Amino acid sequence: MDSWRQLALEVIVTLAETAPAMVRKVGGKYIPLIVPQVLQLMTDLDDDPEWSVGDEIVEEDSDR
C-alpha cells in the first residue's frame, strides 16, 4: 500500500513540476480537492493510546 501511496504523490509532483501551466489551467477546480488528499497521503499516524506515556525523562540540552 505504501508503494501505491508514494507513486500517487510522485505523479502529482511530476505533473506540477513538468507542466505547471497545464496544472494551473486545467487543475484549478481540482486543486482544492487534491490538496487535502495529498496531505492525508503524506501522513501515516498510528493510533497508540499510550503515546504520551514515557518511562524516563530525557534531557537533551544539558548545561552540565
Distance bins in CASP14 RR format, pairs under 12 A and 6 or more apart:
PFRMAT RR
TARGET T0000
AUTHOR 0000-0000-0000
RMODE 2
METHOD distances of the structure
MODEL  1
1 7 0 0 0 0 0 1 0 0 0 0 0
1 8 0 0 0 0 0 1 0 0 0 0 0
1 41 0 0 0 0 0 1 0 0 0 0 0
1 44 0 0 0 0 1 0 0 0 0 0 0
2 8 0 0 0 0 0 1 0 0 0 0 0
2 9 0 0 0 0 0 1 0 0 0 0 0
2 41 0 0 0 0 1 0 0 0 0 0 0
2 42 0 0 0 0 0 1 0 0 0 0 0
2 44 1 0 0 1 0 0 0 0 0 0 0
3 9 0 0 0 0 0 1 0 0 0 0 0
3 10 0 0 0 0 0 1 0 0 0 0 0
4 10 0 0 0 0 0 1 0 0 0 0 0
4 11 0 0 0 0 0 1 0 0 0 0 0
4 41 0 0 0 0 1 0 0 0 0 0 0
5 11 0 0 0 0 0 1 0 0 0 0 0
5 12 0 0 0 0 0 1 0 0 0 0 0
5 37 0 0 0 0 0 1 0 0 0 0 0
5 38 0 0 0 0 0 1 0 0 0 0 0
5 40 0 0 0 0 1 0 0 0 0 0 0
5 41 1 0 1 0 0 0 0 0 0 0 0
5 42 0 0 0 0 1 0 0 0 0 0 0
5 43 0 0 0 0 0 1 0 0 0 0 0
5 44 0 0 0 0 1 0 0 0 0 0 0
6 12 0 0 0 0 0 1 0 0 0 0 0
6 13 0 0 0 0 0 1 0 0 0 0 0
6 38 0 0 0 0 0 1 0 0 0 0 0
6 41 0 0 0 0 1 0 0 0 0 0 0
6 42 0 0 0 0 1 0 0 0 0 0 0
6 44 0 0 0 0 0 1 0 0 0 0 0
7 13 0 0 0 0 0 1 0 0 0 0 0
7 14 0 0 0 0 0 1 0 0 0 0 0
7 41 0 0 0 0 0 1 0 0 0 0 0
8 14 0 0 0 0 0 1 0 0 0 0 0
8 15 0 0 0 0 0 1 0 0 0 0 0
8 34 0 0 0 0 0 1 0 0 0 0 0
8 37 0 0 0 0 1 0 0 0 0 0 0
8 38 0 0 0 0 1 0 0 0 0 0 0
8 40 0 0 0 0 0 1 0 0 0 0 0
8 41 1 0 0 1 0 0 0 0 0 0 0
8 42 0 0 0 0 0 1 0 0 0 0 0
9 15 0 0 0 0 0 1 0 0 0 0 0
9 16 0 0 0 0 0 1 0 0 0 0 0
9 34 0 0 0 0 0 1 0 0 0 0 0
9 37 0 0 0 0 1 0 0 0 0 0 0
9 38 1 0 0 1 0 0 0 0 0 0 0
9 39 0 0 0 0 0 1 0 0 0 0 0
9 40 0 0 0 0 0 1 0 0 0 0 0
9 41 1 0 1 0 0 0 0 0 0 0 0
9 42 1 0 0 1 0 0 0 0 0 0 0
9 43 0 0 0 0 0 1 0 0 0 0 0
10 16 0 0 0 0 0 1 0 0 0 0 0
10 17 0 0 0 0 0 1 0 0 0 0 0
10 18 0 0 0 0 0 1 0 0 0 0 0
10 38 0 0 0 0 0 1 0 0 0 0 0
10 41 0 0 0 0 0 1 0 0 0 0 0
10 42 0 0 0 0 0 1 0 0 0 0 0
11 17 0 0 0 0 0 1 0 0 0 0 0
11 18 0 0 0 0 0 1 0 0 0 0 0
11 19 0 0 0 0 0 1 0 0 0 0 0
11 23 0 0 0 0 0 1 0 0 0 0 0
11 34 0 0 0 0 0 1 0 0 0 0 0
11 38 0 0 0 0 0 1 0 0 0 0 0
11 41 0 0 0 0 0 1 0 0 0 0 0
12 18 0 0 0 0 0 1 0 0 0 0 0
12 19 0 0 0 0 0 1 0 0 0 0 0
12 23 0 0 0 0 1 0 0 0 0 0 0
12 27 0 0 0 0 0 1 0 0 0 0 0
12 30 0 0 0 0 0 1 0 0 0 0 0
12 31 0 0 0 0 0 1 0 0 0 0 0
12 34 1 0 0 1 0 0 0 0 0 0 0
12 35 0 0 0 0 1 0 0 0 0 0 0
12 37 0 0 0 0 1 0 0 0 0 0 0
12 38 1 0 0 1 0 0 0 0 0 0 0
12 39 0 0 0 0 0 1 0 0 0 0 0
12 41 0 0 0 0 1 0 0 0 0 0 0
12 42 0 0 0 0 0 1 0 0 0 0 0
13 19 0 0 0 0 0 1 0 0 0 0 0
13 20 0 0 0 0 0 1 0 0 0 0 0
13 23 0 0 0 0 0 1 0 0 0 0 0
13 34 0 0 0 0 0 1 0 0 0 0 0
13 38 0 0 0 0 1 0 0 0 0 0 0
13 41 0 0 0 0 0 1 0 0 0 0 0
13 42 0 0 0 0 0 1 0 0 0 0 0
14 20 0 0 0 0 0 1 0 0 0 0 0
14 23 0 0 0 0 0 1 0 0 0 0 0
15 21 0 0 0 0 0 1 0 0 0 0 0
15 22 1 0 0 1 0 0 0 0 0 0 0
15 23 1 0 1 0 0 0 0 0 0 0 0
15 24 0 0 0 0 0 1 0 0 0 0 0
15 26 0 0 0 0 1 0 0 0 0 0 0
15 27 0 0 0 0 1 0 0 0 0 0 0
15 30 0 0 0 0 0 1 0 0 0 0 0
15 31 0 0 0 0 0 1 0 0 0 0 0
15 34 0 0 0 0 0 1 0 0 0 0 0
15 38 0 0 0 0 0 1 0 0 0 0 0
16 22 0 0 0 0 1 0 0 0 0 0 0
16 23 1 0 1 0 0 0 0 0 0 0 0
16 24 0 0 0 0 1 0 0 0 0 0 0
16 26 0 0 0 0 0 1 0 0 0 0 0
16 27 0 0 0 0 1 0 0 0 0 0 0
16 28 0 0 0 0 0 1 0 0 0 0 0
16 30 0 0 0 0 0 1 0 0 0 0 0
16 31 0 0 0 0 1 0 0 0 0 0 0
16 34 0 0 0 0 0 1 0 0 0 0 0
16 35 0 0 0 0 0 1 0 0 0 0 0
16 38 0 0 0 0 0 1 0 0 0 0 0
17 23 0 0 0 0 1 0 0 0 0 0 0
19 25 0 0 0 0 1 0 0 0 0 0 0
19 26 0 0 0 0 1 0 0 0 0 0 0
19 27 0 0 0 0 0 1 0 0 0 0 0
20 26 0 0 0 0 0 1 0 0 0 0 0
20 27 0 0 0 0 0 1 0 0 0 0 0
20 28 0 0 0 0 0 1 0 0 0 0 0
20 31 0 0 0 0 0 1 0 0 0 0 0
21 27 0 0 0 0 0 1 0 0 0 0 0
21 28 0 0 0 0 0 1 0 0 0 0 0
22 28 0 0 0 0 0 1 0 0 0 0 0
22 30 0 0 0 0 0 1 0 0 0 0 0
23 29 0 0 0 0 0 1 0 0 0 0 0
23 30 0 0 0 0 1 0 0 0 0 0 0
23 31 1 0 0 1 0 0 0 0 0 0 0
23 34 0 0 0 0 1 0 0 0 0 0 0
24 30 0 0 0 0 0 1 0 0 0 0 0
24 31 0 0 0 0 1 0 0 0 0 0 0
25 31 0 0 0 0 0 1 0 0 0 0 0
27 33 0 0 0 0 1 0 0 0 0 0 0
27 34 0 0 0 0 1 0 0 0 0 0 0
27 35 0 0 0 0 0 1 0 0 0 0 0
28 34 0 0 0 0 1 0 0 0 0 0 0
28 35 0 0 0 0 0 1 0 0 0 0 0
30 36 0 0 0 0 0 1 0 0 0 0 0
30 37 0 0 0 0 0 1 0 0 0 0 0
30 38 0 0 0 0 0 1 0 0 0 0 0
31 37 0 0 0 0 0 1 0 0 0 0 0
31 38 0 0 0 0 1 0 0 0 0 0 0
32 38 0 0 0 0 0 1 0 0 0 0 0
33 39 0 0 0 0 0 1 0 0 0 0 0
33 40 0 0 0 0 0 1 0 0 0 0 0
34 40 0 0 0 0 0 1 0 0 0 0 0
34 41 0 0 0 0 0 1 0 0 0 0 0
35 41 0 0 0 0 0 1 0 0 0 0 0
35 42 0 0 0 0 0 1 0 0 0 0 0
36 42 0 0 0 0 0 1 0 0 0 0 0
36 43 0 0 0 0 0 1 0 0 0 0 0
37 43 0 0 0 0 0 1 0 0 0 0 0
39 45 0 0 0 0 0 1 0 0 0 0 0
45 51 0 0 0 0 1 0 0 0 0 0 0
48 54 0 0 0 0 0 1 0 0 0 0 0
END
